Amino acid sequence: MRILVTGANGMLGIDLCNVLSEAGHTVTRTDISLRPGLQAPPWLQLDITDAAAVLRAVEECRAEAVIHPAAFTNVDGCEKDPDTAFKINALGTWCVAAACSKLEIPITYVSTDFVFDGTKTTPYTEFDAVNPINHYGASKLAGERLVEKLCHRHFIVRTQWLNGAHGRSFASIMLDLAKTRTEWEVVGDQIGSPTFTLDLARTIASLQTSTLYGTYHVANRGECSWHTFARTILDMSGIKGITLHPIPASQWPSPTRRPAYSTLRRYNLELQGRDDLRTWQDALEEFLKHKSEITGAG
Ligand SMILES: NC(=O)c1ccc[n+]([C@@H]2O[C@H](COP(=O)([O-])OP(=O)(O)OC[C@H]3O[C@@H](n4cnc5c(N)ncnc54)[C@H](OP(=O)(O)O)[C@@H]3O)[C@@H](O)[C@H]2O)c1
């Protein structure tokens, strides 16, 4: 298939484009800018908030599908500047969905666990009620609504706690801190599923041949707190002598309320008998190996 990808230089975007190319698709990589040291050209500069430019790009590459992970992903940035959050995450998605609608091609929109309020104590399915508690979640949900309204052939893929080798993930922050410090604080009372971008990319790629359009939760199996996740990253990397202090989210210096519990159950994949996501621990092991191969770090 000919597939146009937005946000192709992002943490997920890079893995996604590589997975799609390896699967034999012809990929047009687009992003607002090229991040130094990340994705190499060829790629097309494209601002998703420019409706005419988006339509032109999709037309010119004769895309048969669009995958849309581009977003304003800085959660605190969205909280401080909701207009920019809605401009990129809602209007940007509107422009992409409108182009797909006009050209009658399917769209895959990457969304988030932050559409939920986190008051459940068991994993969220695709059939649970949404109720975002911050501007990032609200702007991503607005994107979902626009995709549903404009494109009847759509996949909305909600994911969470992403770790990828090509970006600033939680795991890279923990590994960087371990180079200079012997103790720090990590939130211990927020629960979710750490998810490897390569596993997400593989699932998004496999959905492209499905005709069961709709909303899908895609995250690695199992759940943990940020504190447990941090401990496991250090242990699996063989880093010793670090003390991690669990703190409540209320003590974390951030302007953003986050869901206390947001584990995603891959219920629609389960119902279709195609839930092959591995545990977050197995995925983390491959992530750490993959990351050290890319960065050359041991
Ligand atoms: N990271 C997570 O833990 C997480 C969790 C749940 C859901 N998600 C969703 O997963 C998707 C991918 O996340 P990610 O962490 O890979 O994000 P990312 O690394 O921030 O990548 C997003 C890309 O979109 C680009 N972009 C921003 N504004 C744009 C615009 N106006 N036009 C075109 N491109 C634009 C960004 O460019 P700049 O960097 O230059 O702005 C960046 O390259 C997003 O839709 C996000 O909402 C992520």
The ligand as an SDF file (V2000), in Angstrom:
LIG
                    3D

 48 52  0  0  0  0  0  0  0  0999 V2000
    4.3610    9.3460   24.3050 N   0  0  0  0  0  0  0  0  0  0  0  0
    3.4040    8.7220   24.9750 C   0  0  0  0  0  0  0  0  0  0  0  0
    3.6150    8.1850   26.0750 O   0  0  0  0  0  0  0  0  0  0  0  0
    2.0130    8.6370   24.3990 C   0  0  0  0  0  0  0  0  0  0  0  0
    0.9870    8.0870   25.1910 C   0  0  0  0  0  0  0  0  0  0  0  0
   -0.2970    7.9820   24.6350 C   0  0  0  0  0  0  0  0  0  0  0  0
   -0.5540    8.4080   23.3450 C   0  0  0  0  0  0  0  0  0  0  0  0
    0.4590    8.9580   22.6050 N   0  0  0  0  0  0  0  0  0  0  0  0
    0.1530    9.4140   21.2390 C   0  0  0  0  0  0  0  0  0  0  0  0
    1.0240    8.7280   20.3540 O   0  0  0  0  0  0  0  0  0  0  0  0
    1.3690    9.5730   19.2610 C   0  0  0  0  0  0  0  0  0  0  0  0
    2.8710    9.5830   19.0780 C   0  0  0  0  0  0  0  0  0  0  0  0
    3.4850   10.0120   20.2880 O   0  0  0  0  0  0  0  0  0  0  0  0
    5.0510   10.2870   20.3730 P   0  0  0  0  0  0  0  0  0  0  0  0
    5.4300   10.2350   21.8060 O   0  0  0  0  0  0  0  0  0  0  0  0
    5.7680    9.4510   19.3710 O   0  0  0  0  0  0  0  0  0  0  0  0
    5.0790   11.8250   19.9400 O   0  0  0  0  0  0  0  0  0  0  0  0
    6.2910   12.7490   19.4920 P   0  0  0  0  0  0  0  0  0  0  0  0
    7.5940   12.0520   19.6350 O   0  0  0  0  0  0  0  0  0  0  0  0
    6.0770   14.0600   20.1900 O   0  0  0  0  0  0  0  0  0  0  0  0
    5.9760   12.9090   17.9390 O   0  0  0  0  0  0  0  0  0  0  0  0
    4.9650   13.7470   17.4420 C   0  0  0  0  0  0  0  0  0  0  0  0
    5.4760   14.3750   16.1700 C   0  0  0  0  0  0  0  0  0  0  0  0
    4.4580   15.2440   15.6510 O   0  0  0  0  0  0  0  0  0  0  0  0
    5.1180   16.4350   15.2220 C   0  0  0  0  0  0  0  0  0  0  0  0
    4.2160   17.5770   15.1370 N   0  0  0  0  0  0  0  0  0  0  0  0
    3.8580   18.4580   16.0950 C   0  0  0  0  0  0  0  0  0  0  0  0
    3.0770   19.4260   15.6070 N   0  0  0  0  0  0  0  0  0  0  0  0
    2.9170   19.1400   14.2840 C   0  0  0  0  0  0  0  0  0  0  0  0
    2.2330   19.7870   13.2160 C   0  0  0  0  0  0  0  0  0  0  0  0
    1.5350   20.9220   13.4200 N   0  0  0  0  0  0  0  0  0  0  0  0
    2.2950   19.2360   11.9810 N   0  0  0  0  0  0  0  0  0  0  0  0
    2.9990   18.1080   11.7680 C   0  0  0  0  0  0  0  0  0  0  0  0
    3.6790   17.4480   12.7350 N   0  0  0  0  0  0  0  0  0  0  0  0
    3.6410   17.9750   13.9820 C   0  0  0  0  0  0  0  0  0  0  0  0
    6.2040   16.6400   16.2630 C   0  0  0  0  0  0  0  0  0  0  0  0
    7.1700   17.5740   15.8170 O   0  0  0  0  0  0  0  0  0  0  0  0
    7.9470   18.4830   16.9190 P   0  0  0  0  0  0  0  0  0  0  0  0
    8.5660   17.5660   17.8820 O   0  0  0  0  0  0  0  0  0  0  0  0
    8.9130   19.2550   16.0700 O   0  0  0  0  0  0  0  0  0  0  0  0
    6.8740   19.3380   17.5390 O   0  0  0  0  0  0  0  0  0  0  0  0
    6.7420   15.2220   16.4030 C   0  0  0  0  0  0  0  0  0  0  0  0
    7.7260   14.9230   15.4290 O   0  0  0  0  0  0  0  0  0  0  0  0
    0.7490   10.9290   19.5580 C   0  0  0  0  0  0  0  0  0  0  0  0
   -0.4270   11.0780   18.8070 O   0  0  0  0  0  0  0  0  0  0  0  0
    0.4320   10.8910   21.0470 C   0  0  0  0  0  0  0  0  0  0  0  0
   -0.6770   11.7040   21.3690 O   0  0  0  0  0  0  0  0  0  0  0  0
    1.7350    9.0770   23.1030 C   0  0  0  0  0  0  0  0  0  0  0  0
  1  2  1  0
  2  3  2  0
  2  4  1  0
  4  5  1  0
  4 48  2  0
  5  6  2  0
  6  7  1  0
  7  8  2  0
  8  9  1  0
  8 48  1  0
  9 10  1  0
  9 46  1  0
 10 11  1  0
 11 12  1  0
 11 44  1  0
 12 13  1  0
 13 14  1  0
 14 15  2  0
 14 16  1  0
 14 17  1  0
 17 18  1  0
 18 19  2  0
 18 20  1  0
 18 21  1  0
 21 22  1  0
 22 23  1  0
 23 24  1  0
 23 42  1  0
 24 25  1  0
 25 26  1  0
 25 36  1  0
 26 27  1  0
 26 35  1  0
 27 28  2  0
 28 29  1  0
 29 30  1  0
 29 35  2  0
 30 31  1  0
 30 32  2  0
 32 33  1  0
 33 34  2  0
 34 35  1  0
 36 37  1  0
 36 42  1  0
 37 38  1  0
 38 39  2  0
 38 40  1  0
 38 41  1  0
 42 43  1  0
 44 45  1  0
 44 46  1  0
 46 47  1  0
M  CHG  2   8   1  16  -1
M  END
$$$$
